[in-house]
Amino acid sequence: MIQEQRINSAATETRFTPLKLTSQECLNLVIKLRIDFNQTQIIERVWGVKKDGSDAWNKAYAEYKDVIETLE
């Protein structure tokens, strides 16, 4: 029963990036990348979008902000 609840909660957990990372996985990746890259570079590399004001960029930027809010 507990395992079934874990599976159900995992299925409904918010995923980030085209890789469908969990919030924690994405946060871990961003923390590592912040050593060498700035915010724009991270979004471009991880989310695969260019900073051009498009809907895709705005969505990626919002996801990035959601992920890093725990760091600030």
Secondary structure as UniProt FT lines:
FT   HELIX           2..12
FT   TURN            17..20
FT   HELIX           23..33
FT   TURN            34..36
FT   HELIX           39..47
FT   HELIX           55..68
FT   TURN            69..71
//
